[in-house]
Amino acid sequence: MTAATQSHTVTTEAANQGPTLLTLSQLCQAEPAITPGGVRHLLFTKGHDLPGVYRFGRKLLFDRLEFMGGIKQGHAAQISGRTAQ
C-alpha cells in the first residue's frame, strides 16, 4: 500500500466517524434527550470539570461519547445540590 493510499484510507475512516468535537447545538441535535438549557444548567452548577467538555477560547465543545459516558456513570445524577428524598 502506498503512502497516498494509506493517507486516503485514514481520511475516509475519520470522515465516516463524523466530528469528534461538537458544539452544544450539534450535541443536542445528535442526542434528542439532551436540551441546551439542561446542559447549560449542568455546566453552571457542576462547572466545566465534566467528562467530555472542552473549552476552545470562549466556545464550549463536547466529545459526544465522553459526555454521554459521563452521564451514564452518574456525573449528572445530582445537579441542583439538593439531596433526593
mmCIF file of the N, C-alpha and C atoms, coordinates in Angstrom:
data_MODEL
# 
_entry.id   MODEL 
# 
loop_
_atom_site.group_PDB 
_atom_site.id 
_atom_site.type_symbol 
_atom_site.label_atom_id 
_atom_site.label_alt_id 
_atom_site.label_comp_id 
_atom_site.label_asym_id 
_atom_site.label_entity_id 
_atom_site.label_seq_id 
_atom_site.pdbx_PDB_ins_code 
_atom_site.Cartn_x 
_atom_site.Cartn_y 
_atom_site.Cartn_z 
_atom_site.occupancy 
_atom_site.B_iso_or_equiv 
_atom_site.pdbx_formal_charge 
_atom_site.auth_seq_id 
_atom_site.auth_comp_id 
_atom_site.auth_asym_id 
_atom_site.auth_atom_id 
_atom_site.pdbx_PDB_model_num 
ATOM 1   N N  . MET A 1 1  ? 0.844   -1.173 0.000  1.00 0.00 ? 1  MET A N  1 
ATOM 2   C CA . MET A 1 1  ? 0.000   0.000  0.000  1.00 0.00 ? 1  MET A CA 1 
ATOM 3   C C  . MET A 1 1  ? 0.891   1.239  0.000  1.00 0.00 ? 1  MET A C  1 
ATOM 4   N N  . THR A 1 2  ? 0.616   2.173  -0.866 1.00 0.00 ? 2  THR A N  1 
ATOM 5   C CA . THR A 1 2  ? 1.437   3.374  -0.959 1.00 0.00 ? 2  THR A CA 1 
ATOM 6   C C  . THR A 1 2  ? 1.044   4.366  0.125  1.00 0.00 ? 2  THR A C  1 
ATOM 7   N N  . ALA A 1 3  ? 1.892   5.365  0.327  1.00 0.00 ? 3  ALA A N  1 
ATOM 8   C CA . ALA A 1 3  ? 1.617   6.382  1.342  1.00 0.00 ? 3  ALA A CA 1 
ATOM 9   C C  . ALA A 1 3  ? 0.345   7.150  1.009  1.00 0.00 ? 3  ALA A C  1 
ATOM 10  N N  . ALA A 1 4  ? 0.107   7.418  -0.267 1.00 0.00 ? 4  ALA A N  1 
ATOM 11  C CA . ALA A 1 4  ? -1.101  8.150  -0.678 1.00 0.00 ? 4  ALA A CA 1 
ATOM 12  C C  . ALA A 1 4  ? -2.353  7.324  -0.384 1.00 0.00 ? 4  ALA A C  1 
ATOM 13  N N  . THR A 1 5  ? -2.292  6.021  -0.613 1.00 0.00 ? 5  THR A N  1 
ATOM 14  C CA . THR A 1 5  ? -3.428  5.144  -0.346 1.00 0.00 ? 5  THR A CA 1 
ATOM 15  C C  . THR A 1 5  ? -3.696  5.056  1.149  1.00 0.00 ? 5  THR A C  1 
ATOM 16  N N  . GLN A 1 6  ? -2.634  4.947  1.952  1.00 0.00 ? 6  GLN A N  1 
ATOM 17  C CA . GLN A 1 6  ? -2.800  4.905  3.406  1.00 0.00 ? 6  GLN A CA 1 
ATOM 18  C C  . GLN A 1 6  ? -3.416  6.199  3.906  1.00 0.00 ? 6  GLN A C  1 
ATOM 19  N N  . SER A 1 7  ? -2.956  7.331  3.398  1.00 0.00 ? 7  SER A N  1 
ATOM 20  C CA . SER A 1 7  ? -3.486  8.623  3.812  1.00 0.00 ? 7  SER A CA 1 
ATOM 21  C C  . SER A 1 7  ? -4.957  8.736  3.467  1.00 0.00 ? 7  SER A C  1 
ATOM 22  N N  . HIS A 1 8  ? -5.343  8.281  2.270  1.00 0.00 ? 8  HIS A N  1 
ATOM 23  C CA . HIS A 1 8  ? -6.740  8.329  1.844  1.00 0.00 ? 8  HIS A CA 1 
ATOM 24  C C  . HIS A 1 8  ? -7.602  7.434  2.727  1.00 0.00 ? 8  HIS A C  1 
ATOM 25  N N  . THR A 1 9  ? -7.090  6.251  3.094  1.00 0.00 ? 9  THR A N  1 
ATOM 26  C CA . THR A 1 9  ? -7.823  5.323  3.946  1.00 0.00 ? 9  THR A CA 1 
ATOM 27  C C  . THR A 1 9  ? -8.066  5.933  5.319  1.00 0.00 ? 9  THR A C  1 
ATOM 28  N N  . VAL A 1 10 ? -7.064  6.550  5.903  1.00 0.00 ? 10 VAL A N  1 
ATOM 29  C CA . VAL A 1 10 ? -7.206  7.174  7.221  1.00 0.00 ? 10 VAL A CA 1 
ATOM 30  C C  . VAL A 1 10 ? -8.204  8.325  7.142  1.00 0.00 ? 10 VAL A C  1 
ATOM 31  N N  . THR A 1 11 ? -8.120  9.148  6.087  1.00 0.00 ? 11 THR A N  1 
ATOM 32  C CA . THR A 1 11 ? -9.033  10.269 5.920  1.00 0.00 ? 11 THR A CA 1 
ATOM 33  C C  . THR A 1 11 ? -10.465 9.777  5.757  1.00 0.00 ? 11 THR A C  1 
ATOM 34  N N  . THR A 1 12 ? -10.677 8.729  4.993  1.00 0.00 ? 12 THR A N  1 
ATOM 35  C CA . THR A 1 12 ? -12.008 8.176  4.781  1.00 0.00 ? 12 THR A CA 1 
ATOM 36  C C  . THR A 1 12 ? -12.576 7.625  6.074  1.00 0.00 ? 12 THR A C  1 
ATOM 37  N N  . GLU A 1 13 ? -11.775 6.931  6.867  1.00 0.00 ? 13 GLU A N  1 
ATOM 38  C CA . GLU A 1 13 ? -12.241 6.394  8.141  1.00 0.00 ? 13 GLU A CA 1 
ATOM 39  C C  . GLU A 1 13 ? -12.640 7.517  9.090  1.00 0.00 ? 13 GLU A C  1 
ATOM 40  N N  . ALA A 1 14 ? -11.866 8.590  9.132  1.00 0.00 ? 14 ALA A N  1 
ATOM 41  C CA . ALA A 1 14 ? -12.185 9.719  10.004 1.00 0.00 ? 14 ALA A CA 1 
ATOM 42  C C  . ALA A 1 14 ? -13.475 10.391 9.551  1.00 0.00 ? 14 ALA A C  1 
ATOM 43  N N  . ALA A 1 15 ? -13.703 10.489 8.254  1.00 0.00 ? 15 ALA A N  1 
ATOM 44  C CA . ALA A 1 15 ? -14.920 11.113 7.735  1.00 0.00 ? 15 ALA A CA 1 
ATOM 45  C C  . ALA A 1 15 ? -16.148 10.277 8.068  1.00 0.00 ? 15 ALA A C  1 
ATOM 46  N N  . ASN A 1 16 ? -16.018 8.965  8.063  1.00 0.00 ? 16 ASN A N  1 
ATOM 47  C CA . ASN A 1 16 ? -17.145 8.093  8.384  1.00 0.00 ? 16 ASN A CA 1 
ATOM 48  C C  . ASN A 1 16 ? -17.529 8.169  9.852  1.00 0.00 ? 16 ASN A C  1 
ATOM 49  N N  . GLN A 1 17 ? -16.576 8.465  10.724 1.00 0.00 ? 17 GLN A N  1 
ATOM 50  C CA . GLN A 1 17 ? -16.865 8.545  12.149 1.00 0.00 ? 17 GLN A CA 1 
ATOM 51  C C  . GLN A 1 17 ? -17.544 9.850  12.515 1.00 0.00 ? 17 GLN A C  1 
ATOM 52  N N  . GLY A 1 18 ? -17.445 10.871 11.705 1.00 0.00 ? 18 GLY A N  1 
ATOM 53  C CA . GLY A 1 18 ? -18.040 12.161 11.990 1.00 0.00 ? 18 GLY A CA 1 
ATOM 54  C C  . GLY A 1 18 ? -17.109 12.991 12.857 1.00 0.00 ? 18 GLY A C  1 
ATOM 55  N N  . PRO A 1 19 ? -17.565 14.171 13.231 1.00 0.00 ? 19 PRO A N  1 
ATOM 56  C CA . PRO A 1 19 ? -16.710 15.057 14.026 1.00 0.00 ? 19 PRO A CA 1 
ATOM 57  C C  . PRO A 1 19 ? -16.482 14.488 15.419 1.00 0.00 ? 19 PRO A C  1 
ATOM 58  N N  . THR A 1 20 ? -15.311 14.759 15.955 1.00 0.00 ? 20 THR A N  1 
ATOM 59  C CA . THR A 1 20 ? -15.018 14.258 17.297 1.00 0.00 ? 20 THR A CA 1 
ATOM 60  C C  . THR A 1 20 ? -15.469 15.252 18.364 1.00 0.00 ? 20 THR A C  1 
ATOM 61  N N  . LEU A 1 21 ? -15.511 16.539 18.035 1.00 0.00 ? 21 LEU A N  1 
ATOM 62  C CA . LEU A 1 21 ? -15.977 17.553 18.973 1.00 0.00 ? 21 LEU A CA 1 
ATOM 63  C C  . LEU A 1 21 ? -17.178 18.264 18.385 1.00 0.00 ? 21 LEU A C  1 
ATOM 64  N N  . LEU A 1 22 ? -18.198 18.483 19.211 1.00 0.00 ? 22 LEU A N  1 
ATOM 65  C CA . LEU A 1 22 ? -19.443 19.093 18.770 1.00 0.00 ? 22 LEU A CA 1 
ATOM 66  C C  . LEU A 1 22 ? -19.737 20.349 19.578 1.00 0.00 ? 22 LEU A C  1 
ATOM 67  N N  . THR A 1 23 ? -20.424 21.299 18.959 1.00 0.00 ? 23 THR A N  1 
ATOM 68  C CA . THR A 1 23 ? -20.935 22.448 19.704 1.00 0.00 ? 23 THR A CA 1 
ATOM 69  C C  . THR A 1 23 ? -22.164 21.990 20.473 1.00 0.00 ? 23 THR A C  1 
ATOM 70  N N  . LEU A 1 24 ? -22.681 22.849 21.332 1.00 0.00 ? 24 LEU A N  1 
ATOM 71  C CA . LEU A 1 24 ? -23.860 22.494 22.125 1.00 0.00 ? 24 LEU A CA 1 
ATOM 72  C C  . LEU A 1 24 ? -25.048 22.188 21.222 1.00 0.00 ? 24 LEU A C  1 
ATOM 73  N N  . SER A 1 25 ? -25.288 23.009 20.207 1.00 0.00 ? 25 SER A N  1 
ATOM 74  C CA . SER A 1 25 ? -26.438 22.764 19.330 1.00 0.00 ? 25 SER A CA 1 
ATOM 75  C C  . SER A 1 25 ? -26.271 21.459 18.546 1.00 0.00 ? 25 SER A C  1 
ATOM 76  N N  . GLN A 1 26 ? -25.044 21.159 18.096 1.00 0.00 ? 26 GLN A N  1 
ATOM 77  C CA . GLN A 1 26 ? -24.805 19.896 17.389 1.00 0.00 ? 26 GLN A CA 1 
ATOM 78  C C  . GLN A 1 26 ? -25.013 18.703 18.314 1.00 0.00 ? 26 GLN A C  1 
ATOM 79  N N  . LEU A 1 27 ? -24.582 18.834 19.568 1.00 0.00 ? 27 LEU A N  1 
ATOM 80  C CA . LEU A 1 27 ? -24.776 17.759 20.546 1.00 0.00 ? 27 LEU A CA 1 
ATOM 81  C C  . LEU A 1 27 ? -26.264 17.506 20.779 1.00 0.00 ? 27 LEU A C  1 
ATOM 82  N N  . CYS A 1 28 ? -27.031 18.574 20.915 1.00 0.00 ? 28 CYS A N  1 
ATOM 83  C CA . CYS A 1 28 ? -28.466 18.425 21.160 1.00 0.00 ? 28 CYS A CA 1 
ATOM 84  C C  . CYS A 1 28 ? -29.198 17.851 19.952 1.00 0.00 ? 28 CYS A C  1 
ATOM 85  N N  . GLN A 1 29 ? -28.726 18.132 18.747 1.00 0.00 ? 29 GLN A N  1 
ATOM 86  C CA . GLN A 1 29 ? -29.312 17.518 17.554 1.00 0.00 ? 29 GLN A CA 1 
ATOM 87  C C  . GLN A 1 29 ? -28.984 16.031 17.499 1.00 0.00 ? 29 GLN A C  1 
ATOM 88  N N  . ALA A 1 30 ? -27.783 15.667 17.899 1.00 0.00 ? 30 ALA A N  1 
ATOM 89  C CA . ALA A 1 30 ? -27.361 14.269 17.861 1.00 0.00 ? 30 ALA A CA 1 
ATOM 90  C C  . ALA A 1 30 ? -27.990 13.443 18.981 1.00 0.00 ? 30 ALA A C  1 
ATOM 91  N N  . GLU A 1 31 ? -28.279 14.084 20.102 1.00 0.00 ? 31 GLU A N  1 
ATOM 92  C CA . GLU A 1 31 ? -28.864 13.409 21.268 1.00 0.00 ? 31 GLU A CA 1 
ATOM 93  C C  . GLU A 1 31 ? -30.159 14.121 21.647 1.00 0.00 ? 31 GLU A C  1 
ATOM 94  N N  . PRO A 1 32 ? -31.312 13.699 21.111 1.00 0.00 ? 32 PRO A N  1 
ATOM 95  C CA . PRO A 1 32 ? -32.574 14.417 21.344 1.00 0.00 ? 32 PRO A CA 1 
ATOM 96  C C  . PRO A 1 32 ? -32.995 14.508 22.814 1.00 0.00 ? 32 PRO A C  1 
ATOM 97  N N  . ALA A 1 33 ? -32.523 13.625 23.660 1.00 0.00 ? 33 ALA A N  1 
ATOM 98  C CA . ALA A 1 33 ? -32.897 13.675 25.075 1.00 0.00 ? 33 ALA A CA 1 
ATOM 99  C C  . ALA A 1 33 ? -32.178 14.791 25.823 1.00 0.00 ? 33 ALA A C  1 
ATOM 100 N N  . ILE A 1 34 ? -31.137 15.348 25.239 1.00 0.00 ? 34 ILE A N  1 
ATOM 101 C CA . ILE A 1 34 ? -30.345 16.410 25.859 1.00 0.00 ? 34 ILE A CA 1 
ATOM 102 C C  . ILE A 1 34 ? -30.853 17.752 25.359 1.00 0.00 ? 34 ILE A C  1 
ATOM 103 N N  . THR A 1 35 ? -31.128 18.683 26.278 1.00 0.00 ? 35 THR A N  1 
ATOM 104 C CA . THR A 1 35 ? -31.581 20.019 25.890 1.00 0.00 ? 35 THR A CA 1 
ATOM 105 C C  . THR A 1 35 ? -30.480 21.042 26.173 1.00 0.00 ? 35 THR A C  1 
ATOM 106 N N  . PRO A 1 36 ? -30.434 22.118 25.397 1.00 0.00 ? 36 PRO A N  1 
ATOM 107 C CA . PRO A 1 36 ? -29.409 23.148 25.638 1.00 0.00 ? 36 PRO A CA 1 
ATOM 108 C C  . PRO A 1 36 ? -29.506 23.742 27.048 1.00 0.00 ? 36 PRO A C  1 
ATOM 109 N N  . GLY A 1 37 ? -30.719 23.997 27.503 1.00 0.00 ? 37 GLY A N  1 
ATOM 110 C CA . GLY A 1 37 ? -30.888 24.559 28.846 1.00 0.00 ? 37 GLY A CA 1 
ATOM 111 C C  . GLY A 1 37 ? -30.421 23.612 29.940 1.00 0.00 ? 37 GLY A C  1 
ATOM 112 N N  . GLY A 1 38 ? -30.682 22.334 29.746 1.00 0.00 ? 38 GLY A N  1 
ATOM 113 C CA . GLY A 1 38 ? -30.244 21.348 30.727 1.00 0.00 ? 38 GLY A CA 1 
ATOM 114 C C  . GLY A 1 38 ? -28.733 21.257 30.811 1.00 0.00 ? 38 GLY A C  1 
ATOM 115 N N  . VAL A 1 39 ? -28.080 21.296 29.657 1.00 0.00 ? 39 VAL A N  1 
ATOM 116 C CA . VAL A 1 39 ? -26.615 21.235 29.638 1.00 0.00 ? 39 VAL A CA 1 
ATOM 117 C C  . VAL A 1 39 ? -26.029 22.509 30.250 1.00 0.00 ? 39 VAL A C  1 
ATOM 118 N N  . ARG A 1 40 ? -26.603 23.668 29.915 1.00 0.00 ? 40 ARG A N  1 
ATOM 119 C CA . ARG A 1 40 ? -26.107 24.927 30.491 1.00 0.00 ? 40 ARG A CA 1 
ATOM 120 C C  . ARG A 1 40 ? -26.264 24.934 32.004 1.00 0.00 ? 40 ARG A C  1 
ATOM 121 N N  . HIS A 1 41 ? -27.404 24.429 32.497 1.00 0.00 ? 41 HIS A N  1 
ATOM 122 C CA . HIS A 1 41 ? -27.611 24.360 33.951 1.00 0.00 ? 41 HIS A CA 1 
ATOM 123 C C  . HIS A 1 41 ? -26.604 23.400 34.582 1.00 0.00 ? 41 HIS A C  1 
ATOM 124 N N  . LEU A 1 42 ? -26.366 22.285 33.935 1.00 0.00 ? 42 LEU A N  1 
ATOM 125 C CA . LEU A 1 42 ? -25.384 21.321 34.427 1.00 0.00 ? 42 LEU A CA 1 
ATOM 126 C C  . LEU A 1 42 ? -24.004 21.958 34.512 1.00 0.00 ? 42 LEU A C  1 
ATOM 127 N N  . LEU A 1 43 ? -23.606 22.696 33.477 1.00 0.00 ? 43 LEU A N  1 
ATOM 128 C CA . LEU A 1 43 ? -22.302 23.357 33.479 1.00 0.00 ? 43 LEU A CA 1 
ATOM 129 C C  . LEU A 1 43 ? -22.230 24.449 34.532 1.00 0.00 ? 43 LEU A C  1 
ATOM 130 N N  . PHE A 1 44 ? -23.336 25.179 34.745 1.00 0.00 ? 44 PHE A N  1 
ATOM 131 C CA . PHE A 1 44 ? -23.355 26.244 35.745 1.00 0.00 ? 44 PHE A CA 1 
ATOM 132 C C  . PHE A 1 44 ? -23.202 25.686 37.158 1.00 0.00 ? 44 PHE A C  1 
ATOM 133 N N  . THR A 1 45 ? -23.864 24.569 37.429 1.00 0.00 ? 45 THR A N  1 
ATOM 134 C CA . THR A 1 45 ? -23.823 24.015 38.782 1.00 0.00 ? 45 THR A CA 1 
ATOM 135 C C  . THR A 1 45 ? -22.611 23.114 39.020 1.00 0.00 ? 45 THR A C  1 
ATOM 136 N N  . LYS A 1 46 ? -22.191 22.372 38.019 1.00 0.00 ? 46 LYS A N  1 
ATOM 137 C CA . LYS A 1 46 ? -21.081 21.431 38.182 1.00 0.00 ? 46 LYS A CA 1 
ATOM 138 C C  . LYS A 1 46 ? -19.741 22.002 37.745 1.00 0.00 ? 46 LYS A C  1 
ATOM 139 N N  . GLY A 1 47 ? -19.750 23.095 37.011 1.00 0.00 ? 47 GLY A N  1 
ATOM 140 C CA . GLY A 1 47 ? -18.501 23.620 36.475 1.00 0.00 ? 47 GLY A CA 1 
ATOM 141 C C  . GLY A 1 47 ? -18.144 22.894 35.199 1.00 0.00 ? 47 GLY A C  1 
ATOM 142 N N  . HIS A 1 48 ? -17.005 23.202 34.662 1.00 0.00 ? 48 HIS A N  1 
ATOM 143 C CA . HIS A 1 48 ? -16.595 22.631 33.383 1.00 0.00 ? 48 HIS A CA 1 
ATOM 144 C C  . HIS A 1 48 ? -15.692 21.410 33.568 1.00 0.00 ? 48 HIS A C  1 
ATOM 145 N N  . ASP A 1 49 ? -15.694 20.828 34.751 1.00 0.00 ? 49 ASP A N  1 
ATOM 146 C CA . ASP A 1 49 ? -14.871 19.651 35.015 1.00 0.00 ? 49 ASP A CA 1 
ATOM 147 C C  . ASP A 1 49 ? -15.647 18.364 34.781 1.00 0.00 ? 49 ASP A C  1 
ATOM 148 N N  . LEU A 1 50 ? -16.521 18.387 33.803 1.00 0.00 ? 50 LEU A N  1 
ATOM 149 C CA . LEU A 1 50 ? -17.282 17.198 33.449 1.00 0.00 ? 50 LEU A CA 1 
ATOM 150 C C  . LEU A 1 50 ? -16.562 16.456 32.332 1.00 0.00 ? 50 LEU A C  1 
ATOM 151 N N  . PRO A 1 51 ? -16.711 15.148 32.274 1.00 0.00 ? 51 PRO A N  1 
ATOM 152 C CA . PRO A 1 51 ? -16.065 14.404 31.193 1.00 0.00 ? 51 PRO A CA 1 
ATOM 153 C C  . PRO A 1 51 ? -16.620 14.826 29.836 1.00 0.00 ? 51 PRO A C  1 
ATOM 154 N N  . GLY A 1 52 ? -15.739 15.038 28.882 1.00 0.00 ? 52 GLY A N  1 
ATOM 155 C CA . GLY A 1 52 ? -16.154 15.341 27.527 1.00 0.00 ? 52 GLY A CA 1 
ATOM 156 C C  . GLY A 1 52 ? -16.450 16.796 27.241 1.00 0.00 ? 52 GLY A C  1 
ATOM 157 N N  . VAL A 1 53 ? -16.165 17.706 28.191 1.00 0.00 ? 53 VAL A N  1 
ATOM 158 C CA . VAL A 1 53 ? -16.411 19.133 27.989 1.00 0.00 ? 53 VAL A CA 1 
ATOM 159 C C  . VAL A 1 53 ? -15.065 19.839 27.855 1.00 0.00 ? 53 VAL A C  1 
ATOM 160 N N  . TYR A 1 54 ? -14.907 20.566 26.755 1.00 0.00 ? 54 TYR A N  1 
ATOM 161 C CA . TYR A 1 54 ? -13.647 21.251 26.476 1.00 0.00 ? 54 TYR A CA 1 
ATOM 162 C C  . TYR A 1 54 ? -13.929 22.698 26.096 1.00 0.00 ? 54 TYR A C  1 
ATOM 163 N N  . ARG A 1 55 ? -13.006 23.568 26.458 1.00 0.00 ? 55 ARG A N  1 
ATOM 164 C CA . ARG A 1 55 ? -13.108 24.971 26.068 1.00 0.00 ? 55 ARG A CA 1 
ATOM 165 C C  . ARG A 1 55 ? -12.096 25.246 24.969 1.00 0.00 ? 55 ARG A C  1 
ATOM 166 N N  . PHE A 1 56 ? -12.548 25.982 23.973 1.00 0.00 ? 56 PHE A N  1 
ATOM 167 C CA . PHE A 1 56 ? -11.684 26.448 22.890 1.00 0.00 ? 56 PHE A CA 1 
ATOM 168 C C  . PHE A 1 56 ? -11.932 27.944 22.803 1.00 0.00 ? 56 PHE A C  1 
ATOM 169 N N  . GLY A 1 57 ? -11.140 28.704 23.572 1.00 0.00 ? 57 GLY A N  1 
ATOM 170 C CA . GLY A 1 57 ? -11.434 30.127 23.722 1.00 0.00 ? 57 GLY A CA 1 
ATOM 171 C C  . GLY A 1 57 ? -12.710 30.262 24.535 1.00 0.00 ? 57 GLY A C  1 
ATOM 172 N N  . ARG A 1 58 ? -13.686 30.959 23.989 1.00 0.00 ? 58 ARG A N  1 
ATOM 173 C CA . ARG A 1 58 ? -14.977 31.092 24.666 1.00 0.00 ? 58 ARG A CA 1 
ATOM 174 C C  . ARG A 1 58 ? -15.943 29.983 24.297 1.00 0.00 ? 58 ARG A C  1 
ATOM 175 N N  . LYS A 1 59 ? -15.608 29.231 23.255 1.00 0.00 ? 59 LYS A N  1 
ATOM 176 C CA . LYS A 1 59 ? -16.512 28.208 22.747 1.00 0.00 ? 59 LYS A CA 1 
ATOM 177 C C  . LYS A 1 59 ? -16.420 26.932 23.584 1.00 0.00 ? 59 LYS A C  1 
ATOM 178 N N  . LEU A 1 60 ? -17.566 26.361 23.871 1.00 0.00 ? 60 LEU A N  1 
ATOM 179 C CA . LEU A 1 60 ? -17.631 25.061 24.540 1.00 0.00 ? 60 LEU A CA 1 
ATOM 180 C C  . LEU A 1 60 ? -17.772 23.980 23.492 1.00 0.00 ? 60 LEU A C  1 
ATOM 181 N N  . LEU A 1 61 ? -16.953 22.967 23.606 1.00 0.00 ? 61 LEU A N  1 
ATOM 182 C CA . LEU A 1 61 ? -17.018 21.835 22.698 1.00 0.00 ? 61 LEU A CA 1 
ATOM 183 C C  . LEU A 1 61 ? -17.220 20.564 23.513 1.00 0.00 ? 61 LEU A C  1 
ATOM 184 N N  . PHE A 1 62 ? -17.935 19.634 22.939 1.00 0.00 ? 62 PHE A N  1 
ATOM 185 C CA . PHE A 1 62 ? -18.283 18.402 23.634 1.00 0.00 ? 62 PHE A CA 1 
ATOM 186 C C  . PHE A 1 62 ? -17.821 17.200 22.836 1.00 0.00 ? 62 PHE A C  1 
ATOM 187 N N  . ASP A 1 63 ? -17.167 16.267 23.510 1.00 0.00 ? 63 ASP A N  1 
ATOM 188 C CA . ASP A 1 63 ? -16.879 14.965 22.935 1.00 0.00 ? 63 ASP A CA 1 
ATOM 189 C C  . ASP A 1 63 ? -18.106 14.117 23.265 1.00 0.00 ? 63 ASP A C  1 
ATOM 190 N N  . ARG A 1 64 ? -18.885 13.807 22.256 1.00 0.00 ? 64 ARG A N  1 
ATOM 191 C CA . ARG A 1 64 ? -20.184 13.163 22.464 1.00 0.00 ? 64 ARG A CA 1 
ATOM 192 C C  . ARG A 1 64 ? -20.069 11.863 23.256 1.00 0.00 ? 64 ARG A C  1 
ATOM 193 N N  . LEU A 1 65 ? -19.135 10.996 22.875 1.00 0.00 ? 65 LEU A N  1 
ATOM 194 C CA . LEU A 1 65 ? -19.012 9.706  23.557 1.00 0.00 ? 65 LEU A CA 1 
ATOM 195 C C  . LEU A 1 65 ? -18.595 9.877  25.013 1.00 0.00 ? 65 LEU A C  1 
ATOM 196 N N  . GLU A 1 66 ? -17.628 10.772 25.258 1.00 0.00 ? 66 GLU A N  1 
ATOM 197 C CA . GLU A 1 66 ? -17.167 11.012 26.631 1.00 0.00 ? 66 GLU A CA 1 
ATOM 198 C C  . GLU A 1 66 ? -18.267 11.634 27.481 1.00 0.00 ? 66 GLU A C  1 
ATOM 199 N N  . PHE A 1 67 ? -18.958 12.633 26.922 1.00 0.00 ? 67 PHE A N  1 
ATOM 200 C CA . PHE A 1 67 ? -20.001 13.341 27.669 1.00 0.00 ? 67 PHE A CA 1 
ATOM 201 C C  . PHE A 1 67 ? -21.154 12.393 28.019 1.00 0.00 ? 67 PHE A C  1 
ATOM 202 N N  . MET A 1 68 ? -21.615 11.621 27.045 1.00 0.00 ? 68 MET A N  1 
ATOM 203 C CA . MET A 1 68 ? -22.707 10.684 27.305 1.00 0.00 ? 68 MET A CA 1 
ATOM 204 C C  . MET A 1 68 ? -22.257 9.577  28.263 1.00 0.00 ? 68 MET A C  1 
ATOM 205 N N  . GLY A 1 69 ? -20.996 9.168  28.155 1.00 0.00 ? 69 GLY A N  1 
ATOM 206 C CA . GLY A 1 69 ? -20.461 8.188  29.105 1.00 0.00 ? 69 GLY A CA 1 
ATOM 207 C C  . GLY A 1 69 ? -20.452 8.733  30.520 1.00 0.00 ? 69 GLY A C  1 
ATOM 208 N N  . GLY A 1 70 ? -20.111 10.011 30.684 1.00 0.00 ? 70 GLY A N  1 
ATOM 209 C CA . GLY A 1 70 ? -20.135 10.654 31.997 1.00 0.00 ? 70 GLY A CA 1 
ATOM 210 C C  . GLY A 1 70 ? -21.536 10.705 32.576 1.00 0.00 ? 70 GLY A C  1 
ATOM 211 N N  . ILE A 1 71 ? -22.520 10.971 31.733 1.00 0.00 ? 71 ILE A N  1 
ATOM 212 C CA . ILE A 1 71 ? -23.911 10.971 32.191 1.00 0.00 ? 71 ILE A CA 1 
ATOM 213 C C  . ILE A 1 71 ? -24.299 9.565  32.636 1.00 0.00 ? 71 ILE A C  1 
ATOM 214 N N  . LYS A 1 72 ? -23.918 8.558  31.852 1.00 0.00 ? 72 LYS A N  1 
ATOM 215 C CA . LYS A 1 72 ? -24.241 7.169  32.196 1.00 0.00 ? 72 LYS A CA 1 
ATOM 216 C C  . LYS A 1 72 ? -23.552 6.730  33.490 1.00 0.00 ? 72 LYS A C  1 
ATOM 217 N N  . GLN A 1 73 ? -22.372 7.305  33.778 1.00 0.00 ? 73 GLN A N  1 
ATOM 218 C CA . GLN A 1 73 ? -21.655 6.968  35.009 1.00 0.00 ? 73 GLN A CA 1 
ATOM 219 C C  . GLN A 1 73 ? -22.212 7.697  36.222 1.00 0.00 ? 73 GLN A C  1 
ATOM 220 N N  . GLY A 1 74 ? -23.136 8.629  36.016 1.00 0.00 ? 74 GLY A N  1 
ATOM 221 C CA . GLY A 1 74 ? -23.773 9.305  37.138 1.00 0.00 ? 74 GLY A CA 1 
ATOM 222 C C  . GLY A 1 74 ? -23.239 10.679 37.453 1.00 0.00 ? 74 GLY A C  1 
ATOM 223 N N  . HIS A 1 75 ? -22.416 11.269 36.580 1.00 0.00 ? 75 HIS A N  1 
ATOM 224 C CA . HIS A 1 75 ? -21.872 12.598 36.843 1.00 0.00 ? 75 HIS A CA 1 
ATOM 225 C C  . HIS A 1 75 ? -22.957 13.678 36.841 1.00 0.00 ? 75 HIS A C  1 
ATOM 226 N N  . ALA A 1 76 ? -24.099 13.396 36.247 1.00 0.00 ? 76 ALA A N  1 
ATOM 227 C CA . ALA A 1 76 ? -25.186 14.369 36.187 1.00 0.00 ? 76 ALA A CA 1 
ATOM 228 C C  . ALA A 1 76 ? -26.391 13.920 37.001 1.00 0.00 ? 76 ALA A C  1 
ATOM 229 N N  . ALA A 1 77 ? -26.216 12.949 37.876 1.00 0.00 ? 77 ALA A N  1 
ATOM 230 C CA . ALA A 1 77 ? -27.337 12.414 38.638 1.00 0.00 ? 77 ALA A CA 1 
ATOM 231 C C  . ALA A 1 77 ? -27.884 13.422 39.640 1.00 0.00 ? 77 ALA A C  1 
ATOM 232 N N  . GLN A 1 78 ? -27.012 14.243 40.190 1.00 0.00 ? 78 GLN A N  1 
ATOM 233 C CA . GLN A 1 78 ? -27.438 15.250 41.152 1.00 0.00 ? 78 GLN A CA 1 
ATOM 234 C C  . GLN A 1 78 ? -26.919 16.589 40.656 1.00 0.00 ? 78 GLN A C  1 
ATOM 235 N N  . ILE A 1 79 ? -27.827 17.436 40.185 1.00 0.00 ? 79 ILE A N  1 
ATOM 236 C CA . ILE A 1 79 ? -27.424 18.698 39.588 1.00 0.00 ? 79 ILE A CA 1 
ATOM 237 C C  . ILE A 1 79 ? -27.644 19.871 40.529 1.00 0.00 ? 79 ILE A C  1 
ATOM 238 N N  . SER A 1 80 ? -28.790 19.931 41.177 1.00 0.00 ? 80 SER A N  1 
ATOM 239 C CA . SER A 1 80 ? -29.193 21.136 41.912 1.00 0.00 ? 80 SER A CA 1 
ATOM 240 C C  . SER A 1 80 ? -28.480 21.325 43.242 1.00 0.00 ? 80 SER A C  1 
ATOM 241 N N  . GLY A 1 81 ? -27.832 20.319 43.743 1.00 0.00 ? 81 GLY A N  1 
ATOM 242 C CA . GLY A 1 81 ? -27.176 20.429 45.050 1.00 0.00 ? 81 GLY A CA 1 
ATOM 243 C C  . GLY A 1 81 ? -28.045 19.912 46.171 1.00 0.00 ? 81 GLY A C  1 
ATOM 244 N N  . ARG A 1 82 ? -29.333 19.678 45.863 1.00 0.00 ? 82 ARG A N  1 
ATOM 245 C CA . ARG A 1 82 ? -30.233 19.114 46.874 1.00 0.00 ? 82 ARG A CA 1 
ATOM 246 C C  . ARG A 1 82 ? -30.118 17.595 46.876 1.00 0.00 ? 82 ARG A C  1 
ATOM 247 N N  . THR A 1 83 ? -30.351 16.998 48.005 1.00 0.00 ? 83 THR A N  1 
ATOM 248 C CA . THR A 1 83 ? -30.312 15.544 48.092 1.00 0.00 ? 83 THR A CA 1 
ATOM 249 C C  . THR A 1 83 ? -31.700 14.974 47.827 1.00 0.00 ? 83 THR A C  1 
ATOM 250 N N  . ALA A 1 84 ? -31.762 13.815 47.225 1.00 0.00 ? 84 ALA A N  1 
ATOM 251 C CA . ALA A 1 84 ? -33.031 13.158 46.943 1.00 0.00 ? 84 ALA A CA 1 
ATOM 252 C C  . ALA A 1 84 ? -33.665 12.667 48.231 1.00 0.00 ? 84 ALA A C  1 
ATOM 253 N N  . GLN A 1 85 ? -34.981 12.740 48.285 1.00 0.00 ? 85 GLN A N  1 
ATOM 254 C CA . GLN A 1 85 ? -35.708 12.305 49.495 1.00 0.00 ? 85 GLN A CA 1 
ATOM 255 C C  . GLN A 1 85 ? -36.488 11.061 49.238 1.00 0.00 ? 85 GLN A C  1 
# 
